[in-house]
Amino acid sequence: MKYGFIIDNRKCIGCHACTTACKSEHDVAVGVNRTYVKQVEKGVFPDTRRLFSVMRCNHCTDAPCVEICPTEALFFREDGIVDFDNDRCIACKSCMQACPYDALYIDPKTSTAAKCNYCAHRVDIGLEPACVNVCPEHAIISGDMENPNTEIAQLLSRQQVSVRKAEKGTKPNLFYIDGDQASLVPSATEKNGEYFWSSQTLGVGHFAKEAEKLAYSNDNVVAAIMEAESQYMQKDKSADNGPEKSIAVLMGKEARRIYDAPNKGVLWGWEVSGYVFTKAISAGAFLVMFIAGLFGGIEVSTETTWWGLGIALVFLGLTGLLLVMDLDQPKRFAYVLLRPHWTSWLVRGGYSITLYGGLVTLIGAAMFFGWDFLQPVAGWLAFVTAIVVAVYTAFLFAQAKGRDFWQSPSLALHMLVHSMMAGAATFLVLSLFMATDASWTTYLSYVLAGSIIFNLLTMLFELTTTHPTEDAKRVVDMILRGRYATKFYAGVLLVGNILPLLLVFFGMANPMLLGGAAVLSLLGILFTEQIWVEAPQRIPLT
């Protein structure tokens, strides 16, 4: 048994009865939707067409939202429905990043994630979903796709259907008859909030923080039309173009959205980029110390070791604090450890952070009480765990299949290199305030310089290699030529990498220059993480 949907676009009239029925059935708040009708117009007057596409959860066979959910709040039912238990949700928004179809939202009433659940409570008593029941044109068909006697199975066997983003490999169970790519592919139309028939540009609850800041009323639309007509007529008063041409100027020749859901904005904000930064310092502080003794033959003083352990624990604590701050249900953070879903890298990362903190504490206890037999074992275990702590976020981002740029195979190396940079830089800043051996300072300088070079090569690979999807290419363009270009070239490249490298090269014997290089490199890491976390979220998923 496997339930699915067919949207028959030959019949849909865009009446929004499904949206209204869904809101009524599930008490969905204004400003968010479990299902809605996206409207797109194509062509130039008089040869135009309006497309209606019902958007909702695809109840995927390989649903990435289920895989990434850290507490099993999202789960598969035996009938294939992807259901949701909001009593387990910590509102980490991982599922929203993982869903390529933008089907989930944060409910402003419960501060937990929510989505279409196929009206499972109705299905259980033999009823159809509310949207199917209310559709006046029978444009929404539901049922068991594996039962050859059902209408949906018969339609699938004889009609040509399409799905959204088949390349994601999620095996969606929402099919469209006569689906048009101008409506189903997000990049085919611009998502800017300036829609004729919708004022849904301001988010609610969580989304109000990052959603569009300007709502267009009917008066704004009328004024825009009049302005476009005026500009066009002034441009070519002599031509007998007719009113249809002035409308064409406003609408353009490309397909455009005229009704859409509010933009959810950036879901993972400064807290996430901040926690990636503090995590890099915490893991890097230990890695730099351990590698010094392991491969560098550098004897790390007891005082430096104590400082390193302290830095690792303090910044690990800040990492946990920022993680909790990013949750819309912060009181439920312990569910990650107490109700774990082991396929999620958020759970694996949570346990890695806990284990790493415990091992660092154990090393400190062994030093304090003189338990020399424990230090080598705990040190090696902490070394391995520190590497996991440094890179696990790359695997978490890879589970966020909705964000193509995060699927880069070099992201783990990117984060490991940042940890080495951050560790060396932190110790160089510390060396300004305490006496250190010259060999230790030289070692830190080489680690910082080498990490910066590797970091530049990693970014070069990430930004210049051919990306397989249009969305990933748009993110690269946004970084190199768009809204993040100034911060990238000035903040990341110049301030965060080139200047520190020059300061290290020319100031190897000057502690102040090395300290300056360290501070600048830390700023560069922070700028980089902010761009790498935020930019991919600017690409609309629907």
FIVEX-106375 format. One line per 4 residues: number of its first residue (from 1); their letters; for each residue x, y, z of C-alpha. Coordinates in pm, 1 decimal. Example, Ala and Ser with C-alpha at 12.3 -4.5 7.8 and 13.67 -1.06 7.14 Angstrom:
BEGIN
1	as	1230.0:-450.0:780.0  1367.0:-106.0:714.0
This chain:
BEGIN
1	mkyg	0.0:0.0:0.0  133.8:339.3:-95.8  -73.6:655.5:-95.1  -8.6:938.2:-336.8
5	fiid	-163.6:1238.2:-512.2  -229.4:1333.6:-872.5  -293.2:1697.5:-960.0  -480.7:1715.2:-1291.0
9	nrkc	-388.0:2057.9:-1426.6  -634.7:2013.7:-1712.5  -912.7:2059.9:-1459.3  -771.5:2292.6:-1190.4
13	igch	-939.9:2636.1:-1203.2  -732.7:2797.7:-927.5  -1027.1:2844.7:-692.3  -816.0:2782.7:-377.7
17	actt	-1084.9:2560.1:-227.5  -813.3:2306.5:-140.9  -614.1:2571.6:45.1  -919.6:2682.9:240.8
21	acks	-1029.4:2327.9:321.8  -679.7:2238.8:443.1  -662.9:2545.6:666.2  -1005.2:2466.8:812.5
25	ehdv	-933.4:2096.9:865.6  -601.4:2151.0:1040.8  -650.6:2499.7:1186.5  -355.2:2629.6:984.3
29	avgv	-254.1:2983.4:1078.1  -281.3:3276.3:839.2  47.0:3335.8:656.2  154.6:2970.3:635.3
33	nrty	14.3:2686.1:425.2  13.4:2308.8:412.5  -118.5:2332.9:59.5  -167.9:2629.4:-170.4
37	vkqv	-217.4:2711.1:-537.2  74.0:2875.8:-711.5  -26.7:3083.5:-1014.8  199.7:3164.0:-1308.4
41	ekgv	125.8:3357.2:-1627.6  300.3:3288.5:-1958.8  314.2:3468.5:-2287.8  240.1:3817.7:-2413.8
45	fpdt	-107.2:3960.2:-2457.7  -325.7:3837.5:-2624.2  -147.5:3500.1:-2637.5  -130.7:3432.7:-2266.7
49	rrlf	-201.9:3142.9:-2035.8  -247.4:3117.3:-1663.0  -113.3:2805.2:-1490.7  -237.4:2669.6:-1158.3
53	svmr	-18.5:2428.1:-961.6  -114.8:2284.5:-623.9  191.5:2281.2:-397.7  225.3:2056.9:-94.0
57	cnhc	423.4:1774.9:64.4  518.3:1511.4:-193.3  515.7:1222.6:60.3  840.3:1098.9:-92.1
61	tdap	939.9:733.7:-83.6  1293.0:841.2:15.3  1197.9:1151.4:211.1  1509.6:1350.4:312.7
65	cvei	1309.4:1527.2:585.4  1263.0:1193.8:765.2  1632.2:1109.4:734.5  1753.5:1440.8:876.9
69	cpte	1497.8:1479.5:1157.3  1693.7:1431.4:1483.4  1402.3:1319.4:1701.1  1186.7:1107.4:1466.5
73	alff	918.5:1374.3:1472.0  882.4:1294.2:1101.1  818.7:929.6:1019.6  682.3:692.0:754.6
77	redg	350.3:521.8:808.4  295.0:171.7:672.4  77.6:318.3:395.1  360.2:544.6:273.1
81	ivdf	226.4:867.5:423.9  496.5:1088.8:574.9  340.1:1190.5:905.0  447.7:1425.8:1179.7
85	dndr	447.5:1420.0:1560.7  484.0:1777.1:1684.4  525.7:1656.8:2045.2  875.1:1537.3:1950.4
89	ciac	972.4:1836.0:1733.3  1249.4:2067.2:1855.1  1197.3:2307.6:1561.5  1558.0:2285.7:1442.3
93	kscm	1434.5:2354.4:1086.1  1657.4:2077.9:945.7  1358.9:1917.9:775.3  1282.2:2247.4:601.6
97	qacp	1636.7:2261.1:465.3  1619.8:1897.3:355.4  1288.2:1921.4:170.5  1348.2:2019.9:-195.1
101	ydal	980.2:2114.6:-225.3  952.4:2373.5:53.1  664.5:2176.7:202.4  732.5:2242.4:570.9
105	yidp	687.2:2552.4:784.3  707.6:2657.5:1148.4  359.2:2680.1:1297.5  337.1:3018.8:1475.4
109	ktst	90.7:2868.5:1725.1  299.9:2571.3:1839.4  651.7:2681.4:1734.6  701.1:2338.6:1578.7
113	aakc	733.0:2228.3:1219.1  421.3:2125.1:1029.5  318.4:2008.9:683.0  54.8:1819.6:487.5
117	nyca	3.7:1477.8:647.2  -239.6:1350.3:383.3  -519.9:1405.0:635.1  -409.8:1077.4:793.7
121	hrvd	-684.1:1102.7:1056.3  -943.3:1102.1:775.7  -772.6:823.9:581.2  -776.3:605.2:893.1
125	igle	-1157.7:612.6:899.5  -1200.8:564.7:525.3  -1237.2:928.4:416.0  -1046.6:1118.9:150.6
129	pacv	-820.4:1413.9:238.4  -1011.8:1737.0:286.1  -862.1:1898.5:-25.4  -975.3:1606.6:-242.5
133	nvcp	-1322.7:1609.3:-94.9  -1377.6:1981.7:-155.6  -1227.4:2022.4:-505.5  -1516.3:2121.5:-736.6
137	ehai	-1343.2:1991.9:-1052.4  -1201.3:1667.5:-913.6  -856.8:1799.0:-1004.2  -696.1:1634.7:-698.0
141	isgd	-696.1:1255.6:-698.2  -574.2:1052.8:-401.8  -554.6:686.5:-316.6  -345.7:371.7:-304.4
145	menp	-114.8:374.1:-605.8  -34.3:3.7:-565.1  -398.4:-103.5:-592.6  -474.4:-139.8:-966.8
149	ntei	-845.9:-86.5:-903.6  -805.3:268.7:-769.6  -854.3:575.8:-987.7  -506.8:706.9:-911.3
153	aqll	-340.6:380.2:-1017.6  -537.8:375.3:-1343.2  -450.0:736.3:-1419.5  -82.0:669.6:-1353.9
157	srqq	-92.1:373.8:-1591.4  -241.0:561.8:-1885.7  -153.0:930.7:-1843.1  181.2:1102.0:-1890.4
161	vsvr	270.7:1259.3:-1557.6  555.5:1470.1:-1423.5  701.2:1531.8:-1079.8  892.7:1816.7:-925.1
165	kaek	1271.4:1787.0:-901.7  1301.4:1421.0:-998.9  1680.4:1468.3:-1002.9  1681.4:1487.9:-621.5
169	gtkp	1616.0:1114.1:-602.4  1343.5:1150.3:-339.4  1088.6:949.4:-544.6  802.1:1193.6:-487.1
173	nlfy	448.1:1058.2:-477.2  281.9:1377.4:-599.0  224.5:1366.9:-975.2  104.8:1632.2:-1219.1
177	idgd	-95.2:1573.5:-1535.2  -18.5:1849.7:-1788.1  236.5:1997.0:-1548.2  417.7:2297.2:-1692.5
181	qasl	785.4:2352.9:-1612.9  727.6:2728.1:-1585.7  523.4:2654.3:-1274.1  694.5:2342.5:-1138.2
185	vpsa	1056.5:2462.8:-1168.0  1127.4:2743.0:-915.6  1405.3:2904.3:-1118.7  1172.0:2947.6:-1418.2
189	tekn	1006.2:3245.8:-1250.0  1139.2:3510.6:-1015.7  1023.1:3503.1:-652.1  1014.1:3869.2:-555.2
193	geyf	685.6:3921.2:-371.0  549.4:4171.0:-625.5  241.5:3971.3:-720.1  -73.7:4125.4:-867.3
197	wssq	-322.2:3916.9:-677.9  -144.9:3840.1:-352.6  -36.1:4051.8:-57.2  117.3:3748.9:117.5
201	tlgv	465.8:3893.1:129.1  504.9:3921.3:505.9  573.3:3607.0:705.5  429.1:3520.3:1043.8
205	ghfa	588.6:3379.9:1355.6  942.8:3260.9:1282.5  928.8:3378.2:921.5  846.3:3736.6:1013.7
209	keae	1213.2:3783.4:1103.6  1346.1:3720.9:754.1  1046.8:3749.1:520.1  995.7:4019.7:262.4
213	klay	964.3:4362.1:427.9  729.5:4528.5:179.6  372.8:4419.3:103.2  212.7:4539.3:-217.7
217	sndn	-149.9:4649.7:-185.5  -395.4:4684.8:-472.8  -313.8:5056.2:-486.8  53.6:4972.0:-537.1
221	vvaa	-33.5:4738.9:-823.6  -252.0:4994.6:-997.8  19.6:5256.1:-959.2  277.0:5014.5:-1102.1
225	imea	60.0:4946.1:-1407.9  0.0:5316.1:-1467.9  371.7:5391.1:-1429.2  467.3:5116.4:-1673.8
229	esqy	212.1:5237.8:-1928.5  332.2:5596.1:-1889.7  696.5:5504.6:-1935.7  624.9:5295.8:-2240.0
233	mqkd	408.1:5557.8:-2410.1  671.7:5825.4:-2348.1  935.1:5599.3:-2494.2  747.8:5543.6:-2821.2
237	ksad	454.4:5781.0:-2860.8  455.3:5758.0:-3239.2  412.5:5383.7:-3259.9  62.5:5239.6:-3284.1
241	ngpe	124.7:4962.4:-3036.6  -203.3:4948.6:-2850.9  -265.8:4893.3:-2480.8  -157.5:4529.5:-2498.7
245	ksia	203.1:4640.9:-2554.7  208.5:4857.7:-2244.2  87.1:4562.5:-2039.8  359.0:4353.0:-2201.2
249	vlmg	620.2:4601.2:-2077.9  501.6:4553.4:-1722.2  462.4:4175.4:-1744.3  753.6:4095.7:-1972.5
253	kear	776.0:3808.8:-2215.9  888.9:3552.2:-1962.5  664.9:3354.7:-1729.5  595.2:3535.4:-1404.6
257	riyd	436.9:3449.3:-1070.8  113.7:3624.0:-987.4  10.4:3433.9:-673.2  244.1:3258.8:-434.8
261	apnk	312.2:3172.4:-71.8  517.8:3406.3:149.2  894.5:3383.4:128.6  1030.1:3200.0:434.0
265	gvlw	1361.4:3379.0:411.4  1679.6:3258.0:580.3  1592.6:2970.4:814.6  1940.3:2917.0:960.8
269	gwev	2069.3:3261.4:1048.9  2362.3:3404.3:1243.4  2326.0:3145.0:1520.7  2418.5:2862.3:1282.2
273	sgyv	2711.1:3042.5:1118.2  2819.2:3146.1:1469.0  2808.8:2792.0:1601.7  3011.1:2665.1:1303.5
277	ftka	3268.6:2934.1:1391.4  3285.3:2855.6:1766.0  3294.7:2482.6:1689.3  3593.5:2539.8:1462.4
281	isag	3781.9:2717.7:1741.9  3694.4:2448.5:1997.1  3800.7:2156.6:1777.7  4096.0:2344.2:1629.5
285	aflv	4244.3:2433.7:1967.9  4283.0:2067.0:2056.3  4386.3:1951.7:1708.3  4667.2:2206.4:1684.5
289	mfia	4802.4:2105.4:2026.9  4780.1:1732.9:1959.0  4938.2:1749.7:1612.7  5224.0:1961.4:1750.8
293	glfg	5332.1:1677.3:1975.6  5245.0:1402.4:1729.9  5404.3:1519.8:1406.9  5577.4:1847.4:1482.1
297	giev	5793.7:1730.7:1766.8  5698.8:2050.4:1945.4  5676.9:2029.3:2321.7  5363.4:2208.4:2435.0
301	stet	5403.6:2362.4:2778.2  5170.8:2268.6:3062.1  5040.5:2623.7:3079.5  4961.1:2624.4:2708.4
305	twwg	4790.1:2285.8:2741.1  4567.8:2414.9:3019.1  4479.2:2716.4:2810.7  4406.4:2496.0:2511.0
309	lgia	4176.4:2268.2:2710.1  4000.3:2569.4:2855.2  3951.7:2729.2:2513.2  3816.6:2400.7:2376.0
313	lvfl	3557.9:2371.2:2655.3  3453.7:2738.4:2657.3  3395.2:2753.5:2283.4  3229.2:2413.1:2291.0
317	gltg	2988.6:2556.3:2547.7  2924.5:2854.6:2320.9  2858.3:2611.3:2036.1  2591.5:2435.9:2239.9
321	lllv	2440.2:2767.9:2345.5  2411.9:2887.8:1985.1  2259.9:2555.9:1881.0  1991.6:2589.5:2146.1
325	mdld	1930.6:2955.1:2056.3  1856.0:2856.5:1696.5  1575.6:2620.5:1801.8  1218.3:2745.3:1805.0
329	qpkr	1161.5:2491.0:2086.4  1480.4:2539.9:2291.4  1340.0:2362.8:2597.5  1333.5:2039.1:2398.7
333	fayv	1701.9:2040.6:2304.1  1767.7:1734.8:2520.9  1544.7:1534.0:2285.9  1843.3:1517.6:2047.4
337	llrp	2020.1:1297.3:2303.1  1719.1:1136.8:2470.2  1505.9:1064.2:2162.4  1772.3:1023.3:1895.2
341	hwts	1715.8:934.3:1531.1  2051.1:792.0:1433.9  2032.5:866.7:1062.1  2043.7:1239.7:1140.9
345	wlvr	2383.4:1405.5:1150.8  2241.7:1651.2:1399.8  2216.3:1360.4:1645.8  2556.8:1223.1:1553.7
349	ggys	2701.4:1571.0:1593.6  2527.5:1619.9:1926.9  2675.5:1300.4:2065.2  3017.3:1386.0:1917.0
353	itly	3012.6:1724.6:2088.5  2909.8:1563.2:2417.9  3179.1:1296.1:2390.5  3442.8:1550.5:2288.8
357	gglv	3358.7:1771.6:2585.5  3376.8:1472.3:2817.1  3714.8:1361.3:2683.0  3865.0:1709.6:2708.0
361	tlig	3740.6:1728.2:3066.4  3888.9:1383.4:3134.4  4227.3:1495.0:3001.3  4216.1:1796.7:3231.5
365	aamf	4125.8:1573.0:3526.4  4408.5:1333.4:3439.5  4656.6:1622.5:3431.8  4528.8:1761.8:3761.4
369	fgwd	4529.6:1431.5:3951.0  4839.3:1289.2:3783.6  4665.3:1000.9:3605.4  4940.4:968.6:3347.0
373	flqp	4811.4:633.2:3216.1  4485.7:798.4:3102.6  4629.0:1087.3:2907.2  4749.3:901.7:2592.0
377	vagw	4424.7:705.6:2550.0  4201.9:1003.8:2620.7  4420.3:1219.5:2395.6  4384.2:990.3:2093.6
381	lafv	4011.3:952.3:2148.1  3973.6:1329.9:2181.6  4180.7:1378.5:1864.8  3949.7:1155.5:1659.0
385	taiv	3639.4:1308.6:1815.1  3768.8:1661.2:1752.0  3797.1:1580.3:1380.8  3437.2:1455.5:1381.3
389	vavy	3324.0:1770.2:1565.1  3507.4:1985.0:1311.1  3351.7:1823.8:1002.6  3014.8:1673.6:1100.4
393	tafl	2824.6:1989.2:1000.2  2933.6:1925.9:640.9  2746.2:1594.6:648.4  2447.2:1762.1:811.9
397	faqa	2443.4:2020.4:532.2  2473.2:1736.4:278.0  2153.1:1588.2:423.5  1983.2:1921.4:350.9
401	kgrd	1905.9:1814.4:-4.2  1700.6:2124.2:-71.5  2021.0:2332.3:-81.1  2229.0:2229.0:-381.5
405	fwqs	2540.1:2431.3:-297.0  2579.8:2239.9:30.8  2617.8:1913.5:-161.2  2979.0:2003.1:-241.8
409	psla	3217.2:1709.8:-173.6  3479.9:1953.1:-46.2  3265.8:2095.4:234.9  3412.2:1858.5:496.4
413	lhml	3766.8:1960.8:399.2  3652.7:2324.9:404.8  3544.1:2288.8:769.8  3850.3:2089.1:876.6
417	vhsm	4082.5:2353.1:729.7  3885.5:2624.2:909.2  3933.5:2438.6:1237.1  4309.9:2430.2:1189.0
421	maga	4310.2:2799.8:1096.1  4095.2:2888.3:1396.1  4304.3:2682.3:1638.6  4635.0:2829.6:1526.8
425	atfl	4492.4:3183.1:1518.2  4347.6:3152.0:1868.7  4680.2:3040.4:2014.1  4864.1:3321.4:1831.0
429	vlsl	4628.2:3575.5:1985.8  4684.0:3410.3:2324.3  5062.2:3429.9:2279.0  5033.9:3810.2:2290.9
433	fmat	4939.1:3785.5:2658.5  5162.9:3505.2:2781.9  5522.1:3389.8:2746.4  5560.4:3118.6:2482.8
437	dasw	5848.7:2924.0:2335.9  5978.9:3046.8:1999.9  5939.2:2700.6:1843.6  5568.9:2697.2:1944.3
441	ttyl	5510.2:3038.5:1786.0  5691.4:2933.5:1469.9  5485.5:2614.6:1453.5  5161.8:2813.2:1489.1
445	syvl	5272.8:3051.4:1214.7  5338.0:2765.0:975.0  5003.8:2601.3:1060.4  4817.1:2927.9:1005.5
449	agsi	4993.0:3002.2:675.9  4947.7:2646.9:549.0  4580.5:2644.5:649.5  4518.4:2973.2:471.4
453	ifnl	4675.0:2837.5:151.6  4465.5:2519.8:173.2  4158.8:2730.3:248.4  4213.9:2941.5:-63.5
457	ltml	4256.0:2626.9:-274.4  3940.3:2474.6:-123.5  3734.3:2785.6:-197.4  3880.7:2796.1:-549.0
461	felt	3762.0:2439.5:-602.3  3417.4:2506.0:-454.1  3355.4:2818.0:-660.7  3515.9:2734.8:-995.0
465	tthp	3435.2:2370.0:-1057.4  3131.2:2297.0:-1270.4  2820.9:2268.1:-1055.0  2559.8:2014.0:-1163.7
469	teda	2248.8:2221.8:-1094.0  2124.4:2566.6:-1182.3  2055.1:2649.8:-816.6  2416.2:2580.9:-716.2
473	krvv	2537.7:2797.4:-1005.3  2312.2:3079.9:-889.0  2465.0:3063.9:-540.8  2815.7:3086.5:-687.4
477	dmil	2704.9:3383.1:-896.5  2555.3:3543.4:-584.4  2889.8:3505.1:-406.4  3115.4:3617.9:-690.3
481	rgry	2898.1:3879.7:-861.6  2583.9:3932.8:-656.1  2476.8:4048.7:-311.1  2768.5:3877.8:-131.4
485	atkf	3044.7:3982.6:-372.3  3171.6:4276.5:-163.6  3181.2:4075.8:157.1  3349.6:3786.6:-22.4
489	yagv	3623.7:3982.1:-197.9  3687.3:4236.9:76.2  3600.9:4039.1:388.9  3685.3:3679.5:299.3
493	llvg	3966.6:3703.4:43.8  4143.2:4027.6:134.6  4087.5:4065.2:510.1  4050.7:3698.7:599.8
497	nilp	4314.1:3530.9:383.6  4550.2:3748.3:175.8  4641.5:4005.1:443.2  4696.5:3740.8:717.5
501	lllv	4914.9:3540.3:479.7  5127.4:3846.9:404.0  5150.9:3937.6:774.1  5268.2:3586.3:860.8
505	ffgm	5520.9:3589.6:577.3  5670.7:3926.7:667.0  5619.0:3915.1:1042.0  5738.4:3569.4:1143.2
509	anpm	5951.7:3720.2:1421.3  5704.4:3990.7:1518.8  5438.5:3877.9:1770.6  5219.5:4181.0:1703.6
513	llgg	5206.4:4116.2:1329.5  5132.5:3749.8:1393.3  4859.2:3845.8:1636.6  4711.4:4079.1:1375.2
517	aavl	4721.1:3801.4:1117.6  4542.1:3573.3:1362.2  4263.2:3822.4:1432.9  4210.5:3889.1:1061.8
521	sllg	4198.5:3518.7:978.7  3934.4:3463.4:1248.7  3728.1:3743.4:1094.2  3771.8:3579.1:755.2
525	ilft	3641.1:3248.2:888.4  3338.5:3423.1:1036.4  3265.9:3603.9:707.1  3308.0:3281.9:510.4
529	eqiw	3074.1:3079.2:730.7  2812.8:3354.2:720.0  2816.7:3354.2:338.7  2833.0:2975.1:299.4
533	veap	2541.7:2924.7:540.6  2320.9:3210.1:424.6  2367.3:3236.9:46.2  2224.5:2893.9:-47.8
537	qrip	1910.5:2975.2:150.9  1840.4:3272.1:-78.1  1745.4:3032.0:-357.5  1367.5:2963.8:-357.7
541	lt	1267.7:2597.5:-336.4  923.9:2643.1:-489.8
